[in-house]
Amino acid sequence: MRRQKKTILLASPRGFCAGVERAIEIVERALQKFGPPVYVRHEIVHNKFVVNELAKKGAIFVDELDEVPKGATVIFSAHGVSKSIKEQAKIQNMFAIDATCPLVTKVHNEASRHHRKGRHTLLIGHAGHPEVEGTMGQVPEGTMTLIETLSDARNFNPPISDGLAFATQTTLSVDDTSEIISILQHRFPEITGPSGEDICYATTNRQNAVKKLAAKTEYFIIVGADNSSNSKRLVEVALKFGAKNAVLIPDANSLKLNELRNVSVVSISSGASVPDILIDEVLKKLDQEFDISIKIESSIKEDVYFNLPPILRTR
Ligand code: SF4
Protein backbone atom coordinates (compact mmCIF):
# COMPACT_ATOMS: atom_id res chain seq x y z
CA MET A 1 0.00 0.00 0.00
CA ARG A 2 1.30 3.49 -0.88
CA ARG A 3 2.10 5.58 2.14
CA GLN A 4 0.48 9.02 2.52
CA LYS A 5 2.75 11.96 1.69
CA LYS A 6 3.39 14.54 4.44
CA THR A 7 5.44 17.71 4.46
CA ILE A 8 7.14 18.18 7.83
CA LEU A 9 8.14 21.73 8.74
CA LEU A 10 10.72 21.72 11.49
CA ALA A 11 10.77 25.00 13.45
CA SER A 12 14.13 26.50 14.30
CA PRO A 13 15.19 27.48 16.89
CA ARG A 14 13.56 24.83 19.05
CA GLY A 15 14.61 22.67 22.01
CA PHE A 16 17.42 23.31 24.46
CA CYS A 17 18.23 26.89 25.48
CA ALA A 18 21.47 28.07 27.07
CA GLY A 19 19.98 28.03 30.59
CA VAL A 20 18.88 24.40 30.28
CA GLU A 21 22.22 23.29 28.79
CA ARG A 22 24.01 25.00 31.67
CA ALA A 23 21.77 23.41 34.32
CA ILE A 24 22.27 19.90 32.91
CA GLU A 25 26.03 20.44 32.66
CA ILE A 26 26.10 21.60 36.28
CA VAL A 27 24.57 18.30 37.44
CA GLU A 28 26.87 16.22 35.21
CA ARG A 29 30.01 18.05 36.32
CA ALA A 30 28.99 17.93 39.99
CA LEU A 31 28.57 14.15 39.68
CA GLN A 32 32.03 13.85 38.08
CA LYS A 33 33.71 16.17 40.55
CA PHE A 34 32.09 15.15 43.85
CA GLY A 35 30.86 11.65 42.96
CA PRO A 36 27.30 10.36 43.36
CA PRO A 37 24.94 10.88 44.97
CA VAL A 38 24.31 14.52 44.20
CA TYR A 39 20.89 15.77 45.29
CA VAL A 40 18.81 18.02 43.04
CA ARG A 41 15.89 20.01 44.44
CA HIS A 42 13.00 19.66 41.98
CA GLU A 43 13.35 18.56 38.36
CA ILE A 44 16.53 20.29 37.17
CA VAL A 45 14.54 21.25 34.06
CA HIS A 46 10.96 20.26 33.20
CA ASN A 47 11.70 17.13 31.18
CA LYS A 48 11.34 13.53 32.37
CA PHE A 49 13.84 12.15 29.83
CA VAL A 50 16.55 14.54 31.07
CA VAL A 51 15.73 13.82 34.71
CA ASN A 52 15.82 10.03 34.16
CA GLU A 53 19.17 10.20 32.33
CA LEU A 54 20.71 12.20 35.20
CA ALA A 55 19.17 9.85 37.78
CA LYS A 56 20.90 6.92 36.02
CA LYS A 57 24.22 8.74 36.52
CA GLY A 58 23.61 9.17 40.25
CA ALA A 59 21.51 12.32 40.74
CA ILE A 60 18.76 12.04 43.34
CA PHE A 61 15.78 14.33 42.77
CA VAL A 62 13.90 15.56 45.84
CA ASP A 63 10.93 17.87 46.40
CA GLU A 64 12.25 19.52 49.53
CA LEU A 65 15.56 19.95 51.36
CA ASP A 66 14.25 17.93 54.33
CA GLU A 67 14.87 14.86 52.15
CA VAL A 68 18.57 15.70 51.73
CA PRO A 69 21.08 14.43 54.34
CA LYS A 70 22.96 17.10 56.29
CA GLY A 71 26.26 18.06 54.64
CA ALA A 72 25.31 16.62 51.21
CA THR A 73 25.80 18.35 47.86
CA VAL A 74 22.54 19.86 46.61
CA ILE A 75 21.77 21.60 43.33
CA PHE A 76 18.98 24.15 42.89
CA SER A 77 17.07 23.81 39.60
CA ALA A 78 17.18 26.18 36.59
CA HIS A 79 13.89 27.74 37.73
CA GLY A 80 15.50 29.36 40.79
CA VAL A 81 14.69 29.22 44.49
CA SER A 82 13.55 31.62 47.21
CA LYS A 83 16.01 33.16 49.65
CA SER A 84 14.59 30.97 52.44
CA ILE A 85 15.56 27.77 50.58
CA LYS A 86 19.16 28.98 50.26
CA GLU A 87 19.11 29.87 53.95
CA GLN A 88 17.76 26.41 54.87
CA ALA A 89 20.58 24.75 52.88
CA LYS A 90 23.12 26.80 54.85
CA ILE A 91 21.52 25.93 58.19
CA GLN A 92 21.56 22.22 57.26
CA ASN A 93 25.24 22.57 56.36
CA MET A 94 24.71 21.50 52.74
CA PHE A 95 27.06 22.25 49.90
CA ALA A 96 24.70 24.11 47.56
CA ILE A 97 25.31 24.72 43.85
CA ASP A 98 22.92 27.09 42.14
CA ALA A 99 21.80 26.08 38.62
CA THR A 100 19.31 28.96 38.39
CA CYS A 101 19.34 30.31 34.83
CA PRO A 102 21.17 33.67 34.80
CA LEU A 103 18.10 35.21 33.12
CA VAL A 104 15.97 34.17 36.09
CA THR A 105 18.61 35.53 38.47
CA LYS A 106 18.33 38.84 36.61
CA VAL A 107 14.61 38.95 37.52
CA HIS A 108 15.46 38.06 41.16
CA ASN A 109 17.87 41.00 41.23
CA GLU A 110 15.23 43.35 39.79
CA ALA A 111 12.75 42.23 42.46
CA SER A 112 15.28 42.81 45.26
CA ARG A 113 16.19 46.23 43.85
CA HIS A 114 12.53 47.32 43.70
CA HIS A 115 12.07 46.19 47.29
CA ARG A 116 15.16 48.11 48.46
CA LYS A 117 13.72 51.22 46.79
CA GLY A 118 10.43 50.78 48.67
CA ARG A 119 8.40 49.74 45.62
CA HIS A 120 5.58 47.18 45.61
CA THR A 121 6.19 44.77 42.72
CA LEU A 122 3.63 43.14 40.45
CA LEU A 123 4.96 39.85 39.16
CA ILE A 124 3.27 38.76 35.93
CA GLY A 125 3.32 34.96 35.91
CA HIS A 126 1.53 31.71 36.68
CA ALA A 127 0.72 30.61 40.24
CA GLY A 128 2.42 27.41 41.33
CA HIS A 129 5.26 27.53 38.79
CA PRO A 130 8.60 27.04 40.61
CA GLU A 131 10.07 30.13 38.94
CA VAL A 132 7.26 32.27 40.34
CA GLU A 133 7.72 30.77 43.81
CA GLY A 134 11.46 31.50 43.62
CA THR A 135 10.98 35.09 42.44
CA MET A 136 8.27 35.85 45.02
CA GLY A 137 10.62 34.45 47.63
CA GLN A 138 13.24 37.16 46.95
CA VAL A 139 11.23 39.75 48.89
CA PRO A 140 9.23 39.74 52.14
CA GLU A 141 5.66 38.45 51.98
CA GLY A 142 3.15 41.13 51.09
CA THR A 143 5.56 43.25 49.03
CA MET A 144 4.87 41.45 45.73
CA THR A 145 1.54 40.63 44.06
CA LEU A 146 1.09 37.96 41.41
CA ILE A 147 -0.77 39.10 38.29
CA GLU A 148 -1.92 36.15 36.17
CA THR A 149 -4.60 37.58 33.90
CA LEU A 150 -5.85 40.73 32.18
CA SER A 151 -8.58 40.88 34.79
CA ASP A 152 -5.99 40.75 37.63
CA ALA A 153 -4.26 43.73 35.97
CA ARG A 154 -7.54 45.65 35.67
CA ASN A 155 -8.62 44.99 39.26
CA PHE A 156 -5.36 45.32 41.20
CA ASN A 157 -5.52 47.84 44.04
CA PRO A 158 -2.09 49.13 45.09
CA PRO A 159 -1.36 48.66 48.80
CA ILE A 160 0.82 51.80 48.74
CA SER A 161 0.00 55.09 47.04
CA ASP A 162 3.21 55.34 45.03
CA GLY A 163 6.27 53.24 44.19
CA LEU A 164 4.97 50.47 41.94
CA ALA A 165 7.10 48.20 39.76
CA PHE A 166 6.55 45.14 37.59
CA ALA A 167 8.58 42.10 36.60
CA THR A 168 7.62 38.98 34.65
CA GLN A 169 8.20 35.24 34.59
CA THR A 170 10.71 34.45 31.81
CA THR A 171 8.63 31.87 29.93
CA LEU A 172 5.30 33.61 29.25
CA SER A 173 3.45 34.35 26.02
CA VAL A 174 5.06 37.48 24.59
CA ASP A 175 1.73 38.80 23.26
CA ASP A 176 -0.42 38.09 26.35
CA THR A 177 2.21 39.64 28.60
CA SER A 178 2.45 42.80 26.56
CA GLU A 179 -1.35 43.24 26.88
CA ILE A 180 -1.10 42.91 30.67
CA ILE A 181 1.79 45.40 30.80
CA SER A 182 -0.18 47.89 28.66
CA ILE A 183 -3.08 47.78 31.12
CA LEU A 184 -0.75 48.31 34.08
CA GLN A 185 1.10 51.17 32.36
CA HIS A 186 -2.21 52.79 31.42
CA ARG A 187 -3.55 52.53 34.97
CA PHE A 188 -0.24 53.42 36.69
CA PRO A 189 1.80 55.63 34.31
CA GLU A 190 4.65 55.91 36.84
CA ILE A 191 5.12 52.14 37.21
CA THR A 192 8.78 51.06 36.93
CA GLY A 193 9.83 47.98 34.97
CA PRO A 194 12.20 46.54 32.40
CA SER A 195 12.15 48.19 28.95
CA GLY A 196 9.91 45.45 27.49
CA GLU A 197 9.40 42.49 29.79
CA ASP A 198 11.63 39.80 31.32
CA ILE A 199 10.63 37.07 28.87
CA CYS A 200 13.89 35.43 27.85
CA TYR A 201 15.44 35.27 24.38
CA ALA A 202 14.77 31.50 24.09
CA THR A 203 11.04 31.80 24.85
CA THR A 204 10.70 34.74 22.43
CA ASN A 205 12.63 33.03 19.62
CA ARG A 206 10.73 29.73 19.93
CA GLN A 207 7.39 31.56 19.89
CA ASN A 208 8.44 33.58 16.82
CA ALA A 209 9.53 30.41 15.00
CA VAL A 210 6.12 28.81 15.72
CA LYS A 211 4.25 31.98 14.63
CA LYS A 212 6.08 31.88 11.30
CA LEU A 213 4.81 28.35 10.55
CA ALA A 214 1.39 28.39 12.21
CA ALA A 215 -0.76 29.71 9.34
CA LYS A 216 0.48 27.04 6.89
CA THR A 217 0.21 24.20 9.41
CA GLU A 218 -2.62 21.70 9.66
CA TYR A 219 -1.22 19.84 12.67
CA PHE A 220 1.41 21.38 14.98
CA ILE A 221 3.30 18.99 17.23
CA ILE A 222 4.98 20.62 20.23
CA VAL A 223 7.23 18.23 22.11
CA GLY A 224 7.45 19.17 25.78
CA ALA A 225 6.28 18.34 29.28
CA ASP A 226 2.85 19.37 30.51
CA ASN A 227 4.46 21.22 33.45
CA SER A 228 6.76 23.19 31.11
CA SER A 229 5.50 26.77 30.84
CA ASN A 230 7.36 27.65 27.64
CA SER A 231 6.17 24.44 25.91
CA LYS A 232 2.52 25.09 26.80
CA ARG A 233 2.83 28.64 25.47
CA LEU A 234 4.03 27.25 22.11
CA VAL A 235 0.77 25.31 21.70
CA GLU A 236 -1.26 28.45 22.47
CA VAL A 237 0.81 30.53 20.03
CA ALA A 238 0.42 27.92 17.26
CA LEU A 239 -3.37 27.94 17.61
CA LYS A 240 -3.60 31.72 17.97
CA PHE A 241 -1.57 32.27 14.80
CA GLY A 242 -3.55 29.95 12.57
CA ALA A 243 -2.57 26.30 13.03
CA LYS A 244 -5.68 24.14 12.50
CA ASN A 245 -4.67 21.86 15.36
CA ALA A 246 -1.82 21.84 17.90
CA VAL A 247 -0.88 19.23 20.48
CA LEU A 248 1.62 18.99 23.31
CA ILE A 249 3.23 15.55 23.62
CA PRO A 250 6.06 14.45 25.95
CA ASP A 251 7.55 12.03 23.39
CA ALA A 252 6.91 9.94 20.27
CA ASN A 253 4.92 7.31 22.24
CA SER A 254 2.13 9.86 22.74
CA LEU A 255 1.83 10.73 19.06
CA LYS A 256 -1.67 9.88 17.79
CA LEU A 257 -1.01 8.79 14.21
CA ASN A 258 -4.74 8.46 13.46
CA GLU A 259 -5.10 12.25 13.91
CA LEU A 260 -2.63 12.73 11.05
CA ARG A 261 -4.41 10.60 8.45
CA ASN A 262 -5.84 13.40 6.32
CA VAL A 263 -3.25 16.03 7.10
CA SER A 264 -0.59 17.03 4.58
CA VAL A 265 1.42 19.73 6.41
CA VAL A 266 2.71 18.91 9.90
CA SER A 267 4.96 21.33 11.83
CA ILE A 268 7.13 20.37 14.78
CA SER A 269 8.77 22.39 17.53
CA SER A 270 9.80 21.76 21.13
CA GLY A 271 10.14 23.55 24.44
CA ALA A 272 13.44 24.83 25.82
CA SER A 273 13.95 21.78 28.05
CA VAL A 274 13.55 19.16 25.30
CA PRO A 275 16.59 17.27 23.97
CA ASP A 276 16.88 16.71 20.20
CA ILE A 277 16.65 12.95 20.64
CA LEU A 278 12.93 13.30 21.43
CA ILE A 279 12.35 15.18 18.16
CA ASP A 280 14.37 12.54 16.28
CA GLU A 281 12.12 9.83 17.70
CA VAL A 282 8.98 11.70 16.57
CA LEU A 283 10.46 12.04 13.07
CA LYS A 284 11.36 8.34 13.05
CA LYS A 285 7.82 7.36 13.98
CA LEU A 286 6.35 9.62 11.28
CA ASP A 287 8.83 8.21 8.75
CA GLN A 288 7.81 4.61 9.55
CA GLU A 289 4.17 5.41 8.90
CA PHE A 290 4.17 8.05 6.15
CA ASP A 291 6.16 9.22 3.13
CA ILE A 292 7.64 12.36 4.70
CA SER A 293 9.74 15.22 3.36
CA ILE A 294 11.36 17.42 6.00
CA LYS A 295 12.06 21.15 5.63
CA ILE A 296 13.86 23.14 8.31
CA GLU A 297 12.31 26.59 8.69
CA SER A 298 14.82 28.77 10.46
CA SER A 299 13.89 32.19 11.85
CA ILE A 300 16.99 33.23 13.82
CA LYS A 301 20.34 31.73 14.78
CA GLU A 302 21.09 31.51 18.51
CA ASP A 303 24.56 31.49 20.01
CA VAL A 304 24.02 32.19 23.69
CA TYR A 305 26.23 30.54 26.30
CA PHE A 306 26.19 30.98 30.07
CA ASN A 307 29.29 30.31 32.17
CA LEU A 308 29.24 27.55 34.76
CA PRO A 309 29.54 28.42 38.47
CA PRO A 310 33.28 28.92 39.30
CA ILE A 311 33.45 25.73 41.45
CA LEU A 312 32.63 23.60 38.37
CA ARG A 313 34.72 25.35 35.73
CA THR A 314 37.67 23.04 36.36
CA ARG A 315 37.20 19.28 36.45
S1 SF4 B 1 13.83 29.18 29.00
FE1 SF4 B 1 14.89 31.14 29.19
S2 SF4 B 1 14.88 31.60 31.40
FE2 SF4 B 1 14.37 29.42 31.16
S3 SF4 B 1 16.34 28.37 31.34
FE3 SF4 B 1 16.02 28.78 29.15
S4 SF4 B 1 17.08 30.75 28.76
FE4 SF4 B 1 16.78 30.54 30.97
Residues whose N, C-alpha, C, O or C-beta is under 5 A from the ligand:
A	BS01	SF4	C17 A18 G19 V20 A78 C101 L103 V104 T170 C200 A202 T203 A272
